[in-house]
Amino acid sequence: MRFDPFQNRLCRKIRNELSESLMGAIHSRDLAPSNAVAQKYAPESAEECINEYISNRIERYSVIINQIQSTNIAADETYIIVLLLWDKELFFEIHEWLEPKWLKAKGTEKSILQAFIQAAGTYILLEYSRDKGARKMAAKAVATMLKYAKLLPDFLDTELLINKLKAVDPVPPKLGAKKMIFNKKETH
């Protein structure tokens, strides 16, 4: 069995609950919510692909929470959190992070948030070999990012992201979380 939330209901449930738990962990700066979900779904009898997925996610979540703690990033710094999640290739989690903000946003901000959700969605689809959907999603993200390029956060390497999305490159770009965090430490 392969971990595939598009084809397997249990995989989808695990992905969704882990991702939701990370949102709580970001706000509380504590990985306890994610660890609780991991323990719930990773008994010794679980399929190997499930245990590997959970273990991999918890490892990356731990890095994110440590970065937030060590740099004193506020949980309301939307795009900084996106950058941290992006560089750890937590694309579904980006969707989960941005969706509530997108639902409340209006106008240009809503469009920009949607473009980042679509960019993340492109890499979710590519991860599961859904190339046709990824191409469509990437095109939508690129169109919006180009339209609002001057309004996108300066610390994100959006030119690199746009170029990777245009090419529908299956290797996601690193957008510079380490550089941004280092600069953030210097300014505080």
C-alpha positions as CSV (number, residue, x, y, z in Angstrom):
1,M,0.0,0.0,0.0
2,R,1.2,3.5,-0.8
3,F,0.1,6.5,1.4
4,D,-2.4,8.3,-0.9
5,P,-5.0,10.6,0.5
6,F,-6.7,10.9,-2.9
7,Q,-7.4,7.1,-3.0
8,N,-7.5,6.0,0.6
9,R,-10.0,7.4,3.1
10,L,-7.8,6.5,6.1
11,C,-4.8,8.3,4.5
12,R,-6.9,11.3,3.9
13,K,-8.2,11.3,7.5
14,I,-4.6,11.1,8.8
15,R,-3.3,13.8,6.5
16,N,-6.2,16.1,7.5
17,E,-6.0,15.5,11.2
18,L,-2.2,15.9,11.3
19,S,-2.4,19.1,9.3
20,E,-5.1,20.5,11.5
21,S,-3.1,19.6,14.6
22,L,-0.1,21.5,13.2
23,M,-2.3,24.6,13.1
24,G,-2.9,24.2,16.8
25,A,0.8,23.5,17.4
26,I,1.8,26.7,15.5
27,H,-0.5,28.8,17.7
28,S,0.5,27.2,21.0
29,R,4.2,26.8,19.9
30,D,3.9,23.2,21.2
31,L,4.0,20.0,19.2
32,A,1.7,18.2,21.7
33,P,-1.4,18.3,19.4
34,S,0.4,16.7,16.5
35,N,2.1,14.1,18.8
36,A,-1.4,13.1,20.0
37,V,-2.6,12.6,16.5
38,A,0.5,10.6,15.6
39,Q,0.0,8.3,18.6
40,K,-3.6,7.8,17.6
41,Y,-2.8,6.6,14.1
42,A,0.6,5.0,14.4
43,P,0.2,1.9,16.5
44,E,2.6,-0.9,15.9
45,S,0.0,-2.7,13.8
46,A,-0.4,0.2,11.3
47,E,0.7,-0.1,7.7
48,E,4.3,0.8,7.1
49,C,3.4,3.6,4.7
50,I,1.2,5.2,7.4
51,N,3.9,5.0,10.0
52,E,6.4,6.5,7.6
53,Y,4.1,9.3,6.6
54,I,3.3,10.2,10.3
55,S,7.0,9.9,11.3
56,N,8.1,12.1,8.4
57,R,5.4,14.7,9.1
58,I,6.1,14.9,12.9
59,E,9.8,15.3,12.1
60,R,9.1,18.3,9.8
61,Y,6.5,19.7,12.2
62,S,9.1,19.6,14.9
63,V,11.5,21.7,12.8
64,I,8.8,24.2,12.1
65,I,7.8,24.6,15.8
66,N,11.5,24.9,16.8
67,Q,12.0,27.6,14.2
68,I,9.0,29.5,15.4
69,Q,10.2,29.2,19.0
70,S,13.8,30.1,18.4
71,T,13.1,33.1,16.2
72,N,10.0,34.3,18.2
73,I,7.8,34.3,15.1
74,A,4.3,35.3,15.9
75,A,1.5,32.9,14.8
76,D,-0.2,35.8,13.0
77,E,2.7,36.3,10.6
78,T,0.9,34.7,7.7
79,Y,3.5,34.7,5.0
80,I,6.4,33.9,7.3
81,I,4.6,30.7,8.4
82,V,3.9,30.0,4.7
83,L,7.6,30.3,3.9
84,L,8.6,27.9,6.8
85,L,6.0,25.4,5.7
86,W,6.9,25.7,2.0
87,D,10.6,25.1,2.5
88,K,9.8,21.9,4.5
89,E,7.5,20.9,1.6
90,L,4.4,20.9,3.8
91,F,2.1,21.9,1.0
92,F,-1.2,20.5,2.3
93,E,-0.4,22.3,5.6
94,I,0.0,25.6,3.6
95,H,-3.5,25.1,2.3
96,E,-4.8,24.5,5.8
97,W,-2.9,27.5,7.1
98,L,-4.1,29.9,4.4
99,E,-7.7,28.7,3.9
100,P,-9.2,30.4,7.0
101,K,-7.4,33.6,6.2
102,W,-8.6,33.4,2.6
103,L,-12.2,32.9,3.7
104,K,-12.0,36.2,5.7
105,A,-10.0,38.2,3.1
106,K,-11.4,40.5,0.5
107,G,-10.2,41.9,-2.8
108,T,-6.5,41.7,-3.7
109,E,-5.5,40.0,-0.5
110,K,-8.0,37.2,-1.2
111,S,-6.6,36.7,-4.7
112,I,-3.0,36.6,-3.4
113,L,-3.8,34.1,-0.7
114,Q,-5.6,32.0,-3.3
115,A,-2.6,32.1,-5.5
116,F,-0.4,30.7,-2.7
117,I,-3.0,28.0,-2.0
118,Q,-3.0,27.1,-5.7
119,A,0.8,27.0,-5.8
120,A,0.9,24.7,-2.8
121,G,-1.9,22.6,-4.5
122,T,0.2,22.3,-7.6
123,Y,2.9,20.5,-5.5
124,I,0.3,18.4,-3.7
125,L,-1.0,17.2,-7.1
126,L,2.5,16.6,-8.5
127,E,3.4,14.5,-5.4
128,Y,0.6,12.1,-6.4
129,S,1.3,12.1,-10.1
130,R,-1.8,14.2,-11.0
131,D,0.0,16.1,-13.7
132,K,-3.0,17.4,-15.6
133,G,-4.5,19.0,-12.5
134,A,-1.2,20.3,-11.4
135,R,-0.7,22.1,-14.8
136,K,-4.1,23.8,-14.5
137,M,-3.6,24.8,-10.9
138,A,-0.1,26.1,-11.6
139,A,-1.4,28.3,-14.5
140,K,-4.0,29.8,-12.2
141,A,-1.4,30.6,-9.5
142,V,1.0,32.1,-12.0
143,A,-1.6,34.3,-13.6
144,T,-2.5,35.8,-10.2
145,M,1.1,36.1,-9.0
146,L,2.1,37.9,-12.1
147,K,-0.9,40.2,-11.8
148,Y,-0.1,41.2,-8.2
149,A,3.7,40.7,-8.4
150,K,4.4,44.1,-6.8
151,L,2.2,43.3,-3.8
152,L,3.7,39.9,-3.0
153,P,5.9,39.8,0.2
154,D,9.4,40.9,-0.6
155,F,11.1,38.1,1.5
156,L,9.5,35.4,-0.7
157,D,11.5,34.5,-3.8
158,T,8.3,34.7,-5.9
159,E,10.2,35.0,-9.2
160,L,11.7,31.6,-8.6
161,L,8.3,30.2,-7.6
162,I,6.6,31.6,-10.7
163,N,9.3,30.2,-12.9
164,K,9.0,26.7,-11.3
165,L,5.2,26.9,-11.6
166,K,5.3,27.9,-15.2
167,A,7.6,24.9,-15.9
168,V,5.4,22.7,-13.7
169,D,8.7,21.5,-12.2
170,P,8.1,18.6,-9.9
171,V,11.0,19.7,-7.7
172,P,9.6,22.5,-5.5
173,P,11.7,25.6,-5.1
174,K,13.2,26.6,-1.7
175,L,11.9,30.1,-1.1
176,G,14.5,31.2,1.4
177,A,13.2,30.5,4.9
178,K,16.7,30.3,6.4
179,K,17.7,33.6,5.0
180,M,14.5,35.3,6.1
181,I,14.7,33.9,9.6
182,F,18.3,34.9,9.9
183,N,17.4,38.5,8.8
184,K,14.4,38.5,11.2
185,K,16.7,37.6,14.1
186,E,19.0,40.5,13.2
187,T,16.2,43.1,13.2
188,H,14.9,42.1,16.7
